[in-house]
Amino acid sequence: MPTSSPCLVWFRNDLRVADHPALAAAAHSGRPVIALYVHSPLEDGRWGPGAAARVWLHDSLYALDARLRELGSRLIIRAGPELDALRAIAAETGARTVLWNRRYEPPALARDKATMAALRSDGMEVTSYPGSLLFEPWEITTQAGRPVQVFTPFWRALRARPEPLEPIAAPRALAALDERIASLGVDALGLRPRIGWDAGIRGAWRAGSDAAHARLRSFVATGRAGYAESRDVPSRPGTSRLSPHLHFGEISPREIWHAVKRVAERDPDDEWRDSRFLKEIGWREFAHHLLFHFPHTPDRPLRTEFERFPWRADASRLAAWHRGETGYPLVDAGMRELWATGWMHNRVRMVAASFLVKHLLQSWTEGAAWFWDTLVDADLANNTLGWQWTAGCGADAAPYFRVFNPVLQGEKFDMDGTYVRRWLPELERLPARWIHRPFDAPEEELGRAGVRLGVDYPRPVVDHATARAEALAAFARISRAADSAGA
């Protein structure tokens, strides 16, 4: 094959130029580089980007193109099907080498395998690289060589391995083709909504690898102070907020891992990063490990006895949860933050998810679908793990008798009601004593605060004690049935 033929680098969920193994290999070859993104929503099917993620993707593609132009290249955008687009670019440019970083979602894995086989049958050189995780999903196993289904031994096995490889530096420049290659504009993909509901998302976030690295630098410089205490307080900026950047591959987990470790080495007494924050990266690895080994879990429970769980489909209760109108302020504040910004604090996510499945007895798949459409960081592996954990039907799942009390959770983690007041302005004047339980407040307190229950703010859709008892009974029946089946 001619050494001057270009390398085609296929970008997907790796919208960056640093620590990008496929791009680094293409740059190292010295040949012209074609950076390609293929928009293929029909092939992505139900697990294509949700509405909020499409807003992020729009801005992230612009940011990637700008970064590539700084290196002397640009981003070529084509519409799918993916294989057709790859073949068309190769025919137009004479490219005989195609490189990409691997994806691990079940539909993408199957497509990548078929695409690689088809291109190789065309006589092309095709190579894929690990670029989205610290370790490949098959590299961590039990002593018997099976997938690990509990996080603690998974984390122990991960930490027993050699340190993840150091990140690869971004190319200093990319050789570009002389001829012009036809490309769609980002706006032509129709990723942003026509009615402009995305203003809150775009006001809350800045997409792109520059923004990702700026956030990482800020977090490792100042965010570590009090991390263990503030990470659960939704009114404080106590978390890294790197999850959407990680999902779109604007920053790699290896970049985060080594940035944190470098700071830790300068401050050996600061242990939180290894035991707390880096463990969050470990949970992301664990989620992808599970999805790889159990590809049915986005739709079906890992624990098969939950196929028979008596969920109670109720459109009105589900809609109240969607809108943040359940009558429980911490849940409602989280759901409104999600709608406005495309993100929800992790502590509140757990409470809101638990409320849906254990107070309202709505299927975890309903919650997973809503989060998929409304989160900017909607990641199939993390979303599946989180919802199955909450519902008790997945690996390392929460015990069925863990039912978060949304009032007590609010009083513990939003003691003065700062978070609730921000997202529920109709409760702004309620004293802290009643901010998480307005349904218990005396009429005179509600009157002074200008709150009319059932008018300005809804009454609870369920009684906590009653709902908890019903959930425990239903989950206990499933647990007993599983024990009997295994006896």
TORFILO-921532 format. One line per 2 residues: number of its first residue (from 1); their letters; for each residue z, x, y of C-alpha. Coordinates in nm, 2 decimals, decimal comma. Layout:
REM residues N
NUM	a	Z X Y ~ ...
***
This chain:
REM residues 487
1	mp	0,00 0,00 0,00 ~ -0,08 0,14 0,35
3	ts	0,22 0,29 0,51 ~ 0,13 0,13 0,84
5	sp	0,15 -0,22 0,71 ~ 0,43 -0,41 0,88
7	cl	0,76 -0,51 0,74 ~ 0,84 -0,88 0,76
9	vw	1,22 -0,95 0,81 ~ 1,31 -1,31 0,74
11	fr	1,61 -1,42 0,95 ~ 1,82 -1,72 0,83
13	nd	2,20 -1,74 0,88 ~ 2,21 -1,37 1,00
15	lr	2,11 -1,40 1,36 ~ 2,21 -1,05 1,48
17	va	2,06 -0,70 1,49 ~ 2,38 -0,50 1,40
19	dh	2,50 -0,47 1,04 ~ 2,18 -0,64 0,93
21	pa	2,08 -0,45 0,61 ~ 1,73 -0,60 0,59
23	la	1,65 -0,52 0,95 ~ 1,80 -0,17 0,92
25	aa	1,58 -0,10 0,61 ~ 1,27 -0,22 0,80
27	ah	1,35 -0,01 1,10 ~ 1,42 0,29 0,88
29	sg	1,08 0,26 0,73 ~ 0,92 0,35 1,06
31	rp	0,67 0,07 1,02 ~ 0,61 -0,22 1,26
33	vi	0,87 -0,49 1,22 ~ 0,80 -0,87 1,23
35	al	1,12 -1,07 1,29 ~ 1,06 -1,42 1,15
37	yv	1,27 -1,74 1,16 ~ 1,13 -2,04 0,96
39	hs	1,25 -2,38 1,07 ~ 1,25 -2,60 0,75
41	pl	1,48 -2,90 0,78 ~ 1,31 -3,09 0,50
43	ed	1,38 -2,81 0,26 ~ 1,74 -2,78 0,37
45	gr	1,78 -3,15 0,29 ~ 2,13 -3,30 0,34
47	wg	2,28 -2,96 0,39 ~ 2,06 -2,86 0,67
49	pg	2,24 -2,80 1,00 ~ 2,43 -3,10 1,13
51	aa	2,39 -3,23 1,48 ~ 2,65 -3,00 1,64
53	ar	2,53 -2,69 1,45 ~ 2,17 -2,76 1,57
55	vw	2,29 -2,73 1,92 ~ 2,45 -2,39 1,84
57	lh	2,14 -2,28 1,65 ~ 1,92 -2,36 1,95
59	ds	2,12 -2,12 2,17 ~ 2,16 -1,86 1,90
61	ly	1,79 -1,83 1,84 ~ 1,74 -1,77 2,21
63	al	2,00 -1,50 2,21 ~ 1,85 -1,33 1,91
65	da	1,51 -1,33 2,06 ~ 1,65 -1,17 2,38
67	rl	1,82 -0,90 2,18 ~ 1,51 -0,83 1,98
69	re	1,31 -0,79 2,30 ~ 1,55 -0,53 2,42
71	lg	1,46 -0,33 2,10 ~ 1,08 -0,37 2,17
73	sr	1,02 -0,67 1,94 ~ 1,06 -1,04 1,95
75	li	1,14 -1,34 1,73 ~ 0,85 -1,52 1,57
77	ir	0,93 -1,88 1,49 ~ 0,73 -2,09 1,24
79	ag	0,78 -2,43 1,08 ~ 0,83 -2,46 0,71
81	pe	0,79 -2,49 0,42 ~ 0,93 -2,14 0,40
83	ld	0,70 -1,99 0,14 ~ 0,40 -2,12 0,32
85	al	0,52 -1,97 0,65 ~ 0,59 -1,63 0,48
87	ra	0,25 -1,62 0,32 ~ 0,07 -1,73 0,64
89	ia	0,24 -1,45 0,84 ~ 0,16 -1,19 0,57
91	ae	-0,21 -1,30 0,57 ~ -0,23 -1,29 0,95
93	tg	-0,07 -0,95 0,99 ~ -0,13 -0,76 0,67
95	ar	0,24 -0,74 0,59 ~ 0,30 -0,65 0,23
97	tv	0,68 -0,61 0,25 ~ 0,93 -0,89 0,29
99	lw	1,30 -0,82 0,34 ~ 1,59 -1,06 0,38
101	nr	1,96 -1,09 0,36 ~ 2,09 -1,31 0,08
103	ry	2,23 -1,66 0,11 ~ 2,46 -1,81 -0,15
105	ep	2,45 -2,18 -0,10 ~ 2,31 -2,35 -0,42
107	pa	1,99 -2,49 -0,26 ~ 1,92 -2,16 -0,08
109	la	1,98 -1,95 -0,40 ~ 1,73 -2,16 -0,59
111	rd	1,47 -2,14 -0,32 ~ 1,52 -1,77 -0,27
113	ka	1,46 -1,70 -0,64 ~ 1,14 -1,90 -0,64
115	tm	1,02 -1,75 -0,32 ~ 1,08 -1,40 -0,44
117	aa	0,89 -1,47 -0,76 ~ 0,60 -1,63 -0,58
119	lr	0,56 -1,35 -0,32 ~ 0,58 -1,08 -0,59
121	sd	0,31 -1,26 -0,79 ~ 0,10 -1,22 -0,47
123	gm	0,15 -0,85 -0,50 ~ 0,41 -0,82 -0,22
125	ev	0,71 -0,60 -0,22 ~ 1,02 -0,82 -0,18
127	ts	1,38 -0,70 -0,14 ~ 1,70 -0,89 -0,06
129	yp	2,02 -0,74 0,06 ~ 2,39 -0,83 0,08
131	gs	2,47 -0,90 0,44 ~ 2,69 -1,21 0,47
133	ll	3,01 -1,13 0,27 ~ 3,24 -0,83 0,22
135	fe	3,16 -0,84 -0,15 ~ 2,91 -1,02 -0,37
137	pw	3,05 -1,35 -0,52 ~ 3,02 -1,21 -0,87
139	ei	3,20 -0,89 -0,80 ~ 3,55 -1,03 -0,82
141	tt	3,66 -1,18 -1,15 ~ 3,96 -1,24 -1,37
143	qa	4,04 -0,98 -1,63 ~ 3,84 -1,19 -1,87
145	gr	3,54 -1,17 -1,64 ~ 3,56 -1,54 -1,53
147	pv	3,56 -1,68 -1,17 ~ 3,89 -1,67 -1,00
149	qv	4,02 -2,02 -0,91 ~ 4,34 -1,93 -0,73
151	ft	4,34 -1,76 -0,39 ~ 4,64 -1,52 -0,44
153	pf	4,50 -1,34 -0,74 ~ 4,16 -1,34 -0,57
155	wr	4,30 -1,18 -0,26 ~ 4,49 -0,93 -0,47
157	al	4,17 -0,84 -0,66 ~ 3,98 -0,81 -0,33
159	ra	4,24 -0,58 -0,18 ~ 4,24 -0,36 -0,49
161	rp	3,87 -0,28 -0,44 ~ 3,76 0,00 -0,22
163	ep	3,74 -0,09 0,15 ~ 3,42 -0,29 0,24
165	le	3,13 -0,07 0,36 ~ 3,13 0,03 0,72
167	pi	2,89 -0,18 0,93 ~ 2,54 -0,06 0,99
169	aa	2,46 0,02 1,36 ~ 2,19 -0,18 1,53
171	pr	1,84 -0,01 1,55 ~ 1,79 0,18 1,87
173	al	1,43 0,04 1,88 ~ 1,18 -0,14 1,67
175	aa	0,82 -0,07 1,63 ~ 0,61 -0,38 1,72
177	ld	0,26 -0,48 1,62 ~ 0,00 -0,45 1,89
179	er	-0,16 -0,79 1,82 ~ 0,00 -1,11 1,94
181	ia	0,14 -1,33 1,66 ~ 0,15 -1,71 1,72
183	sl	0,50 -1,84 1,75 ~ 0,67 -2,17 1,82
185	gv	0,91 -2,18 2,11 ~ 1,28 -2,26 2,04
187	da	1,26 -2,58 2,24 ~ 0,97 -2,70 2,01
189	lg	1,22 -2,72 1,72 ~ 1,39 -3,02 1,87
191	lr	1,74 -2,89 1,80 ~ 1,91 -3,02 2,11
193	pr	1,97 -3,39 2,15 ~ 1,76 -3,59 2,39
195	ig	2,05 -3,79 2,54 ~ 2,26 -3,49 2,64
197	wd	2,58 -3,54 2,44 ~ 2,59 -3,17 2,38
199	ag	2,73 -3,08 2,73 ~ 3,08 -3,04 2,60
201	ir	2,98 -2,81 2,31 ~ 2,77 -2,59 2,54
203	ga	3,05 -2,58 2,80 ~ 3,30 -2,47 2,54
205	wr	3,10 -2,20 2,37 ~ 2,85 -1,92 2,42
207	ag	2,63 -1,85 2,12 ~ 2,49 -1,51 2,03
209	sd	2,60 -1,18 1,90 ~ 2,70 -1,05 2,24
211	aa	2,94 -1,34 2,28 ~ 3,07 -1,29 1,92
213	ha	3,15 -0,92 1,99 ~ 3,31 -1,01 2,32
215	rl	3,53 -1,26 2,15 ~ 3,62 -1,01 1,87
217	rs	3,71 -0,74 2,13 ~ 3,93 -0,98 2,32
219	fv	4,11 -1,10 2,01 ~ 4,19 -0,75 1,86
221	at	4,30 -0,63 2,21 ~ 4,53 -0,92 2,30
223	gr	4,52 -1,20 2,05 ~ 4,73 -1,01 1,79
225	ag	5,04 -1,05 2,00 ~ 5,23 -1,34 1,85
227	ya	4,94 -1,44 1,61 ~ 5,18 -1,54 1,33
229	es	5,35 -1,79 1,56 ~ 5,07 -1,91 1,79
231	rd	4,79 -1,96 1,53 ~ 4,94 -2,30 1,43
233	vp	4,99 -2,42 1,79 ~ 4,67 -2,61 1,90
235	sr	4,75 -2,60 2,27 ~ 4,74 -2,21 2,27
237	pg	4,44 -1,98 2,22 ~ 4,61 -1,83 1,92
239	ts	4,31 -1,82 1,68 ~ 4,01 -1,59 1,69
241	rl	3,75 -1,88 1,73 ~ 3,50 -1,65 1,55
243	sp	3,41 -1,91 1,28 ~ 3,08 -2,04 1,43
245	hl	2,97 -1,68 1,51 ~ 3,04 -1,59 1,14
247	hf	2,86 -1,90 1,01 ~ 2,54 -1,82 1,20
249	ge	2,57 -1,45 1,12 ~ 2,59 -1,35 1,48
251	is	2,86 -1,11 1,36 ~ 2,93 -0,99 1,01
253	pr	3,26 -1,00 0,82 ~ 3,24 -0,62 0,78
255	ei	3,22 -0,58 1,16 ~ 3,53 -0,80 1,20
257	wh	3,72 -0,63 0,91 ~ 3,67 -0,28 1,03
259	av	3,74 -0,36 1,40 ~ 4,07 -0,51 1,30
261	kr	4,15 -0,21 1,07 ~ 4,07 0,04 1,34
263	va	4,32 -0,13 1,57 ~ 4,58 -0,15 1,29
265	er	4,55 0,23 1,22 ~ 4,64 0,30 1,58
267	dp	4,95 0,07 1,55 ~ 5,09 0,11 1,20
269	dd	5,39 -0,12 1,27 ~ 5,16 -0,41 1,35
271	ew	5,12 -0,56 1,00 ~ 5,00 -0,91 1,09
273	rd	4,63 -0,83 1,06 ~ 4,64 -0,74 0,69
275	sr	4,88 -1,02 0,59 ~ 4,76 -1,29 0,83
277	fl	4,42 -1,26 1,00 ~ 4,24 -1,05 0,75
279	ke	4,35 -1,30 0,49 ~ 4,15 -1,56 0,68
281	ig	3,84 -1,35 0,61 ~ 3,96 -1,34 0,25
283	wr	3,97 -1,72 0,24 ~ 3,61 -1,73 0,36
285	ef	3,52 -1,49 0,07 ~ 3,70 -1,71 -0,17
287	ah	3,52 -2,02 -0,05 ~ 3,18 -1,86 -0,11
289	hl	3,30 -1,72 -0,45 ~ 3,38 -2,08 -0,56
291	lf	3,06 -2,23 -0,43 ~ 2,85 -1,97 -0,60
293	hf	3,03 -2,03 -0,94 ~ 3,07 -2,40 -0,91
295	ph	2,76 -2,52 -0,72 ~ 2,82 -2,89 -0,78
297	tp	3,13 -2,90 -0,57 ~ 2,98 -3,01 -0,23
299	dr	2,92 -3,35 -0,40 ~ 3,17 -3,37 -0,69
301	pl	3,53 -3,26 -0,74 ~ 3,60 -2,94 -0,93
303	rt	3,88 -3,11 -1,12 ~ 3,68 -3,37 -1,31
305	ef	3,97 -3,62 -1,34 ~ 3,92 -3,70 -0,97
307	er	3,58 -3,85 -1,05 ~ 3,79 -4,16 -1,14
309	fp	4,02 -4,16 -0,83 ~ 4,05 -4,51 -0,68
311	wr	3,92 -4,44 -0,33 ~ 3,92 -4,74 -0,11
313	ad	3,59 -4,76 0,09 ~ 3,68 -4,92 0,42
315	as	3,42 -4,89 0,70 ~ 3,66 -5,00 0,98
317	rl	3,93 -4,75 0,89 ~ 3,67 -4,47 0,85
319	aa	3,53 -4,56 1,19 ~ 3,87 -4,55 1,35
321	wh	3,92 -4,20 1,21 ~ 3,57 -4,09 1,34
323	rg	3,65 -4,22 1,69 ~ 4,00 -4,08 1,71
325	et	4,16 -4,43 1,72 ~ 4,40 -4,42 1,43
327	gy	4,71 -4,47 1,64 ~ 4,85 -4,13 1,54
329	pl	4,81 -3,91 1,85 ~ 4,78 -3,57 1,68
331	vd	4,50 -3,70 1,45 ~ 4,32 -3,87 1,73
333	ag	4,34 -3,57 1,96 ~ 4,19 -3,36 1,70
335	mr	3,91 -3,60 1,63 ~ 3,83 -3,63 2,00
337	el	3,84 -3,25 2,04 ~ 3,59 -3,23 1,75
339	wa	3,35 -3,48 1,91 ~ 3,37 -3,32 2,26
341	tg	3,35 -2,95 2,16 ~ 3,22 -2,93 1,80
343	wm	3,54 -2,76 1,69 ~ 3,90 -2,85 1,59
345	hn	4,20 -2,63 1,56 ~ 4,27 -2,54 1,20
347	rv	4,62 -2,69 1,18 ~ 4,49 -3,01 1,32
349	rm	4,20 -3,01 1,08 ~ 4,45 -3,01 0,79
351	va	4,64 -3,30 0,94 ~ 4,34 -3,50 1,02
353	as	4,18 -3,44 0,68 ~ 4,51 -3,52 0,50
355	fl	4,53 -3,85 0,70 ~ 4,19 -3,96 0,59
357	vk	4,23 -3,90 0,22 ~ 4,60 -3,97 0,18
359	hl	4,69 -4,22 0,44 ~ 4,36 -4,41 0,45
361	lq	4,25 -4,33 0,08 ~ 3,90 -4,26 0,20
363	sw	3,70 -4,03 -0,02 ~ 3,70 -3,66 0,08
365	te	3,32 -3,67 0,07 ~ 3,33 -3,90 0,37
367	ga	3,53 -3,65 0,56 ~ 3,32 -3,36 0,45
369	aw	3,01 -3,54 0,57 ~ 3,16 -3,61 0,91
371	fw	3,27 -3,25 0,96 ~ 2,94 -3,13 0,85
373	dt	2,77 -3,32 1,12 ~ 3,02 -3,26 1,40
375	lv	3,14 -2,90 1,36 ~ 2,95 -2,61 1,51
377	da	3,10 -2,39 1,24 ~ 3,01 -2,63 0,96
379	dl	2,98 -2,40 0,66 ~ 2,91 -2,55 0,32
381	an	3,15 -2,32 0,13 ~ 3,44 -2,35 0,38
383	nt	3,39 -2,72 0,43 ~ 3,38 -2,79 0,06
385	lg	3,69 -2,57 -0,01 ~ 3,89 -2,73 0,27
387	wq	3,82 -3,09 0,18 ~ 3,87 -3,04 -0,19
389	wt	4,20 -2,85 -0,12 ~ 4,32 -3,14 0,10
391	ag	4,22 -3,40 -0,16 ~ 4,39 -3,20 -0,44
393	cg	4,07 -3,20 -0,65 ~ 3,95 -2,84 -0,61
395	ad	4,05 -2,48 -0,69 ~ 4,40 -2,38 -0,57
397	aa	4,43 -2,73 -0,43 ~ 4,72 -2,87 -0,24
399	py	4,97 -3,05 -0,47 ~ 4,92 -3,43 -0,47
401	fr	5,26 -3,49 -0,33 ~ 5,19 -3,29 -0,01
403	vf	5,12 -3,56 0,25 ~ 5,13 -3,44 0,60
405	np	5,33 -3,66 0,83 ~ 5,12 -3,66 1,15
407	vl	5,42 -3,74 1,37 ~ 5,63 -3,46 1,24
409	qg	5,34 -3,22 1,25 ~ 5,28 -3,31 1,61
411	ek	5,64 -3,26 1,70 ~ 5,65 -2,93 1,53
413	fd	5,33 -2,77 1,65 ~ 5,27 -2,96 1,98
415	md	5,63 -2,99 2,08 ~ 5,58 -3,09 2,44
417	gt	5,26 -3,28 2,38 ~ 5,03 -3,05 2,57
419	yv	4,75 -3,07 2,32 ~ 4,77 -3,45 2,28
421	rr	4,78 -3,50 2,66 ~ 4,46 -3,30 2,70
423	wl	4,26 -3,50 2,46 ~ 4,43 -3,84 2,49
425	pe	4,47 -3,88 2,87 ~ 4,57 -4,25 2,82
427	le	4,90 -4,11 2,69 ~ 4,94 -3,84 2,96
429	rl	5,24 -4,00 3,12 ~ 5,45 -4,06 2,81
431	pa	5,76 -3,84 2,78 ~ 5,75 -3,57 2,51
433	rw	6,00 -3,77 2,30 ~ 5,74 -4,04 2,25
435	ih	5,41 -3,86 2,28 ~ 5,36 -3,83 1,91
437	rp	5,50 -4,17 1,82 ~ 5,40 -4,42 2,10
439	fd	5,44 -4,70 1,85 ~ 5,82 -4,63 1,84
441	ap	5,86 -4,61 2,22 ~ 6,06 -4,88 2,40
443	ee	5,85 -5,12 2,60 ~ 6,00 -5,00 2,93
445	el	5,89 -4,64 2,85 ~ 5,54 -4,76 2,76
447	gr	5,53 -4,96 3,08 ~ 5,63 -4,67 3,30
449	ag	5,36 -4,46 3,13 ~ 5,10 -4,73 3,18
451	vr	5,04 -4,76 2,81 ~ 4,96 -5,10 2,65
453	lg	4,95 -5,06 2,28 ~ 4,65 -5,22 2,13
455	vd	4,47 -5,21 2,47 ~ 4,50 -4,86 2,62
457	yp	4,58 -4,69 2,29 ~ 4,55 -4,84 1,94
459	rp	4,84 -4,94 1,72 ~ 4,86 -4,74 1,39
461	vv	4,59 -4,84 1,14 ~ 4,85 -4,79 0,87
463	dh	5,22 -4,75 0,84 ~ 5,31 -4,39 0,74
465	at	5,58 -4,47 0,48 ~ 5,37 -4,74 0,32
467	ar	5,05 -4,53 0,31 ~ 5,24 -4,23 0,17
469	ae	5,39 -4,43 -0,11 ~ 5,05 -4,58 -0,20
471	al	4,89 -4,24 -0,20 ~ 5,16 -4,08 -0,41
473	aa	5,13 -4,35 -0,67 ~ 4,75 -4,32 -0,69
475	fa	4,76 -3,94 -0,70 ~ 5,04 -3,94 -0,96
477	ri	4,83 -4,17 -1,19 ~ 4,54 -3,92 -1,17
479	sr	4,78 -3,63 -1,24 ~ 4,94 -3,80 -1,54
481	aa	4,59 -3,89 -1,68 ~ 4,49 -3,52 -1,65
483	ds	4,81 -3,41 -1,82 ~ 4,75 -3,66 -2,10
485	ag	4,39 -3,55 -2,15 ~ 4,50 -3,19 -2,17
487	a	4,79 -3,25 -2,41
***
